Amino acid sequence: MGFAAWTALLVLGVFLYRGLRFVTGTPINHWPRGTKPAGDAAFVNRLQDAHANCLGNLPVFAVIVLGAAAMGRLDAIAALTPWLLYARIAQSLTHLTGVGQLQVLVRASLWSVQLGLMLWMLFKLLSYTAISFKTRHAARACVRRSSCLRCSAPTAPHRAGGVKTRAVKCAV
C-alpha cells in the first residue's frame, strides 16, 4: 500500500503544478503525452520522471505481494517490504534533487537494492512453493499399502511432520 501511496503522491505533485499552470492561462493541451514542454520547471520534469520510475516497479511488486497473499505467505515477505519502500522513497527523493553523476549513481544503487529485495522475495516464495510441491508429491506417493501405487516399489513407514502415520512412503 505504501508503494502505491508514494506513487500517487508523486503524480499529485505533477497534477497540482499543471492545475496551477492551467488556472493561470496555460492551455490544457500544453502537455502532450511523451513530451516535456520547455516552459516547465526542471523540478517538475524530475517529479514526472520519479513517478514514471515508480510505475516501472509497482506492477512487479504488486504481483509479488498478491502472489504471497494467494499462497498465504505474506509473512515470508513482510520483513523485506518496508525496506523496499524505503529504497523506493530514497530513490525518488534523490531523483528530485538533480540529475548529476552522483545523483544518478545513488539512484541506480537504490534501484539495485529494490531489485535485489524483489528477487529475494521471489526466491523465498518460490522456495516455499518448491518445498510445498515436494511435500504434496510425497503425500500423494504415500498410500496405505505395502507398495507404491506410482512405481509398485516396496514402501516403508515414515513420519509426517514429526507424527508417526499409518501411511507408507515410497522408498524409491
Secondary structure, 3 states (H helix, E strand, C coil): CHHHHHHHHHHHHHHHHHHHHHHCCCCHHHCCCCCCCCCCCHHHHHHHHHHHHHHHHHHHHHHHHHHHHHHCCHHHHCCCHHHHHHHHHHHHHHHHHCCCHHHHHHHHHHHHHHHHHHHHHHHHHHHHHHHHHHHHHHHHHCECCCECCCCCCEEEEEEECCEEEEEEEECC
